[in-house]
Amino acid sequence: MNKKEQEEIKEIKEDLEEIKEELQESKEQVDYLQHLQRLQAEFINYRTRVEIEKQNSVDYGKQEVLIKFLDVLDNFERALQHNKDKGVEMIHKQFLDILKQEKMEETSYDEFNPLFHEAICKECSEEKENTILEVFQKGYLFKNKLLRPAKVKLSGGKNE
């Protein structure tokens, strides 16, 4: 091997060493960027989790207050059955509007559902079995979660 070839080989080896160093630096930068991305994702997940927990705490507090207001609502409705005073009707409507804004709604009475209704009694009737005949106490949901089941009378079917 002549001197020129040896110098070329030496240059190639030096270039190869530079490339190896640059490659190592690039790998370190990629590792660092991936670490930063993981940290960012973890922070976003943490922030989301904290927001959900915060909202759940607020909802739990609202739920506790709404349960206490159900007795007041029942009394309003009893008062309206016996006295159709316009002032009381207006207050009742305002009260219902506030409850609706807070995502509270009455349960459905289309058909008996043991998740939303509590059967107090059964009575023979012309209706098919387990049809709701009468609602003794209204049931309510808060954000689709049961606050209080409805107390109902069910049909026991035809008595033959």
C-alpha positions in Angstrom: 0.0 0.0 0.0 1.4 3.3 -0.9 1.3 6.4 1.2 -1.6 8.0 -0.7 -3.8 5.0 -0.1 -2.9 5.0 3.6 -3.8 8.7 3.9 -7.1 8.0 2.1 -7.8 5.1 4.5 -6.9 7.4 7.5 -9.3 10.1 6.2 -12.0 7.6 5.7 -11.5 6.3 9.3 -11.6 9.9 10.6 -14.7 10.6 8.6 -16.2 7.4 9.9 -15.4 8.4 13.5 -17.0 11.8 12.9 -20.1 10.1 11.5 -20.3 7.8 14.5 -20.0 10.8 16.9 -22.8 12.7 15.0 -24.9 9.5 15.0 -24.4 9.2 18.8 -25.4 12.9 19.3 -28.5 12.4 17.1 -29.5 9.3 19.1 -29.1 11.3 22.3 -31.2 14.1 20.9 -33.9 11.7 19.7 -33.9 10.1 23.2 -34.2 13.5 24.8 -37.1 14.5 22.5 -38.8 11.2 23.2 -38.4 11.8 26.9 -39.9 15.3 26.5 -42.8 13.9 24.5 -43.5 11.3 27.2 -43.4 14.0 29.9 -45.7 16.2 27.9 -48.2 13.3 27.4 -48.0 12.4 31.2 -48.7 16.0 32.0 -51.7 16.2 29.7 -53.0 12.9 31.2 -52.5 14.3 34.7 -54.2 17.6 33.9 -57.2 15.7 32.3 -57.4 13.3 35.3 -57.4 16.3 37.8 -60.1 18.0 35.8 -62.3 14.9 35.8 -61.7 14.4 39.6 -62.5 18.1 40.2 -65.8 17.8 38.2 -66.7 14.5 40.0 -66.2 16.3 43.3 -68.4 19.2 42.2 -71.0 16.8 40.9 -71.0 14.8 44.2 -71.5 18.0 46.2 -74.4 19.0 43.9 -75.9 15.6 44.1 -76.0 15.8 47.9 -77.7 19.1 47.8 -80.2 18.1 45.1 -81.2 15.0 47.2 -82.0 17.4 50.1 -84.1 19.6 47.8 -86.2 16.7 46.6 -88.3 16.9 49.8 -88.9 20.6 49.2 -89.9 19.8 45.6 -92.4 17.1 46.8 -93.9 19.6 49.3 -94.2 22.2 46.5 -96.1 19.7 44.4 -98.4 18.7 47.3 -99.1 22.4 48.0 -100.0 22.9 44.3 -102.4 19.9 44.4 -104.4 21.6 47.1 -104.0 25.2 46.2 -103.5 26.5 42.7 -102.0 29.8 43.8 -100.3 31.6 40.9 -97.4 32.7 43.0 -96.6 29.2 44.2 -96.9 27.9 40.7 -94.4 30.5 39.5 -91.9 29.6 42.3 -92.4 25.9 41.5 -91.7 26.5 37.8 -88.6 28.6 38.7 -87.4 25.8 41.0 -87.9 23.2 38.3 -86.0 25.3 35.8 -83.1 25.6 38.1 -83.0 21.8 38.7 -83.2 21.3 35.0 -80.2 23.6 34.4 -78.3 21.6 37.0 -79.0 18.4 34.8 -81.6 16.9 37.1 -84.5 15.3 35.5 -87.5 13.1 36.4 -87.2 9.4 35.7 -89.3 7.9 32.9 -92.6 6.1 33.7 -93.1 4.3 30.4 -92.4 0.9 31.8 -91.2 -0.6 35.0 -87.4 -0.7 35.4 -86.1 -2.0 38.7 -83.0 0.3 38.2 -85.2 3.4 38.4 -88.4 2.3 40.1 -89.3 0.8 43.4 -92.5 -1.2 43.3 -94.6 -0.5 46.4 -97.5 -2.7 45.5 -99.2 -4.6 42.7 -102.8 -4.5 41.7 -104.8 -6.7 39.2 -105.9 -4.6 36.2 -106.6 -4.8 32.5 -103.0 -3.6 31.8 -100.3 -6.1 31.1 -98.2 -7.2 34.0 -95.6 -4.8 35.5 -97.2 -1.8 33.8 -96.9 1.3 36.0 -100.4 2.2 37.2 -99.6 5.0 39.7 -96.6 7.0 40.8 -96.6 7.6 44.6 -93.3 9.5 44.6 -91.4 10.8 41.6 -88.0 9.5 40.9 -85.1 11.7 39.7 -81.8 11.4 37.9 -78.8 13.7 38.1 -76.6 13.5 35.0 -78.2 10.1 34.2 -77.4 8.8 37.7 -80.2 7.8 40.0 -80.8 10.3 42.8 -84.0 8.7 44.1 -86.1 5.8 42.6 -89.7 6.4 41.8 -92.2 4.6 44.1 -94.8 3.1 41.9 -97.9 0.8 41.9 -97.6 -2.0 39.3 -100.2 -4.0 37.4 -100.3 -7.6 38.4 -102.0 -8.5 35.1 -105.6 -9.7 34.6 -107.2 -11.6 37.5 -108.7 -14.8 36.0 
